[in-house]
């Protein structure tokens, strides 16, 4: 199987970065986050890209970054929350080990505070988060090999659940 050993998808604030780093450590592979790739390549934050160029421009940059990472990376890869909106990206995820880290809105509020630093949640954060999840949940589920709920769990517990769900053993 070529491509990443594990790909993590899910909404903003679910813990993809934290769990991804722990999974990589447990599996003794490298970790990569496409949001980090975008920030490094663009020299500005994702929020700045949204504000300065708009969501369509950001999604084009994101798609290119995700496709590059899927082709180049063989460890644990975390994708931005909206990356599954792209049909080509979803097609590339087919056949890979994809873990959808899920959480409900109350957990999202607790973890992120649904703050204005998240450009898609700037106006009515709770309602916008619910609407984003209604639009994306089925896409996360479509690409997922395994769904791992994160509500009320520590990163260690989520990491262990992801390893168990994928039947991967810690190195």
C-alpha positions as CSV (number, residue, x, y, z in Angstrom):
1,X,0.0,0.0,0.0
2,X,1.5,3.3,-1.0
3,X,0.7,6.6,0.7
4,X,0.4,7.4,4.4
5,X,0.2,4.6,7.0
6,X,-2.7,6.4,8.6
7,X,-4.7,9.5,7.6
8,X,-6.7,11.5,10.2
9,X,-9.8,13.5,9.3
10,X,-12.4,15.3,11.3
11,X,-13.6,18.7,12.4
12,X,-11.4,21.6,13.6
13,X,-10.4,21.2,17.2
14,X,-11.0,17.4,17.4
15,X,-7.4,16.7,18.1
16,X,-6.0,15.5,14.8
17,X,-2.6,17.2,15.5
18,X,-2.2,15.9,19.0
19,X,-3.4,12.3,18.2
20,X,-1.5,12.3,15.0
21,X,1.8,13.1,16.7
22,X,1.1,10.4,19.3
23,X,0.1,7.8,16.7
24,X,3.3,8.6,14.7
25,X,5.4,8.2,17.9
26,X,3.6,4.9,18.8
27,X,4.1,3.5,15.3
28,X,7.6,4.9,14.9
29,X,6.9,6.8,11.8
30,X,6.9,10.5,10.9
31,X,4.0,12.9,11.3
32,X,2.8,15.5,8.9
33,X,-0.1,18.0,9.0
34,X,-1.4,19.6,5.7
35,X,-2.5,22.7,7.6
36,X,1.2,23.2,8.7
37,X,2.3,22.6,5.1
38,X,-0.1,25.3,3.9
39,X,1.1,27.9,6.5
40,X,4.8,27.1,5.7
41,X,4.2,27.4,1.9
42,X,2.0,30.5,2.1
43,X,3.9,32.3,4.8
44,X,0.7,33.3,6.6
45,X,-2.0,31.7,8.7
46,X,-5.0,29.9,7.3
47,X,-7.3,32.5,8.8
48,X,-5.3,35.2,6.8
49,X,-5.7,33.3,3.6
50,X,-9.5,33.1,4.2
51,X,-9.7,36.8,4.9
52,X,-7.4,38.0,2.2
53,X,-8.4,35.6,-0.7
54,X,-11.6,33.9,0.4
55,X,-12.6,30.3,0.9
56,X,-12.4,29.1,-2.8
57,X,-8.8,30.3,-3.0
58,X,-7.9,28.6,0.3
59,X,-9.6,25.3,-0.9
60,X,-7.5,25.3,-4.0
61,X,-4.3,25.7,-2.0
62,X,-5.5,23.1,0.4
63,X,-6.3,20.6,-2.3
64,X,-2.8,20.9,-3.8
65,X,-1.2,20.5,-0.3
66,X,-3.3,17.4,0.5
67,X,-2.6,15.8,-2.9
68,X,1.1,16.4,-2.5
69,X,1.2,15.0,1.1
70,X,-0.8,11.9,0.1
71,X,1.7,11.3,-2.7
72,X,4.9,12.0,-0.6
73,X,4.2,11.0,3.0
74,X,4.3,7.5,4.3
75,X,3.7,8.1,8.0
76,X,0.7,9.6,9.9
77,X,-1.0,12.4,8.0
78,X,-3.5,14.9,9.5
79,X,-5.8,16.7,7.0
80,X,-7.5,20.0,7.5
81,X,-11.2,19.8,8.6
82,X,-12.6,20.9,5.2
83,X,-10.3,18.8,2.9
84,X,-12.9,16.1,2.5
85,X,-15.2,18.6,0.7
86,X,-13.1,17.9,-2.5
87,X,-14.3,14.8,-4.5
88,X,-10.8,14.2,-5.9
89,X,-9.3,14.2,-2.4
90,X,-12.0,11.7,-1.2
91,X,-11.2,9.5,-4.2
92,X,-7.4,9.6,-3.3
93,X,-8.3,8.5,0.3
94,X,-10.0,5.3,-1.0
95,X,-8.1,2.3,0.0
96,X,-6.1,4.1,2.7
97,X,-6.4,3.7,6.5
98,X,-8.5,6.7,7.3
99,X,-9.5,7.5,10.9
100,X,-12.4,9.9,11.4
101,X,-12.0,11.6,14.8
102,X,-15.5,12.6,15.8
103,X,-16.9,14.9,18.5
104,X,-20.2,16.6,19.3
105,X,-20.8,20.3,19.5
106,X,-20.5,20.5,23.3
107,X,-17.1,18.9,23.1
108,X,-16.1,21.3,20.4
109,X,-17.1,24.3,22.5
110,X,-15.2,22.9,25.5
111,X,-12.0,22.3,23.4
112,X,-11.9,25.3,21.1
113,X,-14.2,27.8,22.7
114,X,-15.3,28.1,19.1
115,X,-13.3,31.2,18.9
116,X,-13.1,33.8,16.1
117,X,-9.6,32.6,15.1
118,X,-11.5,30.0,13.2
119,X,-12.6,31.9,10.1
120,X,-15.6,29.6,9.3
121,X,-17.0,30.1,12.8
122,X,-16.7,33.9,13.1
123,X,-20.4,34.9,13.5
124,X,-22.5,32.3,15.4
125,X,-20.0,29.7,16.3
126,X,-22.3,27.0,17.7
127,X,-24.8,27.2,14.8
128,X,-22.0,27.4,12.2
129,X,-20.2,24.4,13.8
130,X,-23.4,22.4,13.6
131,X,-24.0,23.4,10.0
132,X,-20.4,22.5,9.1
133,X,-20.8,19.1,10.6
134,X,-24.1,18.5,8.9
135,X,-22.4,19.3,5.6
136,X,-19.3,17.2,6.3
137,X,-20.2,14.3,8.7
138,X,-21.3,12.1,5.8
139,X,-18.1,12.9,3.9
140,X,-15.9,12.0,6.9
141,X,-17.8,8.8,7.3
142,X,-17.5,8.1,3.5
143,X,-13.7,8.1,3.6
144,X,-13.3,6.5,7.0
145,X,-11.9,3.1,7.6
146,X,-12.7,3.6,11.3
147,X,-14.6,6.2,13.4
148,X,-13.1,7.1,16.8
149,X,-15.2,9.2,19.1
150,X,-13.1,11.7,21.1
151,X,-15.8,13.1,23.4
152,X,-14.6,12.9,27.1
153,X,-11.4,11.0,26.1
154,X,-7.8,12.0,26.6
155,X,-5.5,12.1,23.6
156,X,-3.9,8.9,24.9
157,X,-7.2,7.1,25.0
158,X,-8.1,8.3,21.5
159,X,-4.7,7.2,20.2
160,X,-5.1,3.8,21.7
161,X,-8.7,3.5,20.3
162,X,-7.4,4.5,16.8
163,X,-4.6,1.8,17.0
164,X,-7.2,-0.7,18.1
165,X,-9.7,0.3,15.4
166,X,-7.1,-0.1,12.7
167,X,-5.6,-3.2,14.3
168,X,-2.2,-1.6,14.3
169,X,0.3,-2.4,17.0
170,X,2.4,0.0,18.8
171,X,6.1,-0.4,17.8
